[in-house]
Amino acid sequence: MKTIKALTLDDVKRIAAAAEAEAVNNKWAVSIAVCDAGGHLLWLQRMDGAPVMSATIAPDKARASALSGKPTKALEDMVNGGRFAALHMPVATLEGAEPIIIDGTVIGAVGVSGVKAPEDAQIARAGIAALA
């Protein structure tokens, strides 16, 4: 049997705080979502001034990244490259989420929405870096 690590609430809070700090440092108002390996939401925060829709998109991005095991940029690139069948996957195909991979296993993901897609992804990576 395989032992798999899982996110604790303390881990999630540390990820969220680091992601929020990255957003604040850049004066970006965003929503930040953290989910577990099954795509289940563990954390959602919408910063003051973040677009209302971002609170829906961030968890969708996090779920997509956790379930696919890939940054959502890879999914977006599939669609932009002409693989339109990817639009029928039950996940968001928008850049801005990164998987949390520990010991080669996806244990969750961070999704961000509210600014330009590469900036969303930058915030997500900053959150994940807090686990190191």
N, C-alpha and C positions, 0 to 999 in steps of 0.2 A: 504494500500500500504506500502511496506517496503522501508526504506531508507538504501541505501548501500553506504558505503564510497568508495572513488576512489583515486588512486594515483595521486598526483600532480607532476609537473615537479620538484619542490623543493624536494619532497619525493624521487623521482627517483635519483636525483643528490646526495642526502644524502646516499642512499643505495649504489650507485655506488662508492662513495668516501670511504665508510667504507669497502666495498668489496675489492677495490683496495689497501687500507691500509693493510688489512690482507694479501693480496698476496705479497705486497712489503716487509712487515715485515718478511715473510717466504722465500723471494727471489724466488717467483714463478711467471712465466710469463704466463698469462692466458687471455682469453677473457671473458668478463662479459656482460650478457644480462639481461635486466629487461623487463617484459611484463605485460600487464594488465590482467584482469580476463578472457578476451576472447582469450588470447594468442597472442595479437598484440604487436609487438615490440615497446617499448618506449625508450630503451637505448641499445647501443652496443658499447663496446670499446674493442680493441685488444691491449694489452700492448706490448711494445717493446720486441721482442724475443718470443712472444707466437706463437705456431704452427699455420700455415695458416688455417688449417682445423678447428681450435678451434672457429674461427669466424662464422662458419656455425653450429657447434655443440652446442655452448652455447645457441643461440636463440631457437634451437629445444628442448633442455632440458627445458628451461624456459617455453616454450609453453606446453610441456607435463605435467609439474608440475601444471601449472595454470588450464589446462583443466581437469586434473584428480583430482586436489585438494590434491595431495599426493607428498611427496618427490619422485624423480625419482628412488631412491634406491628401493622403494616398487615395482615399475614397473620392474626394473631389477631383483629383487628377484623372481617375478612371473615367468619370463622367465627362470631364473636359476633353479627354482623349477619344471620345466617341463611344465609350462603353455605356450606352444609355440604359441598358438592362439594370445597371447598378441603381438606377433611380427607383426600381421596384423593391430594393432591399428595405427592410423595416428599420432603417437607420438614417440619420442625417448625414448627408454627403457634403458637409461644409467644413472647411479648415477651421481649426480652433480648439481641437482636443488632442490630448496625448495619452497613451496608455501608461499605466504604472506597472513596470515589469520588474519582478524580484526573482532572482535565481532562474531566469528564463521562463517564468510563468506570469501571465497577466493577472494582477490581483485587483485591478480597478482602473480608473481613468479620471482625468480632470478635463472638464469642458468649460470654455469661456466664450462669452458673447458680449458684444457691445461696441467694439472698435473694429479696425481693419483686421481681416482674418489672420495675417501673419503676426499682428500684435496680440490677438487673442491667444494664438499658439505660444507666443513668447511668455505670456502670463501663466499659461498652463505648465510650461516647462519649468518656470521659476518655482511654482508650487511643488512640483515633483522633486525638484532638486533639494527641497527641505528635508526629504527622507534620507538623503545621503549622510 
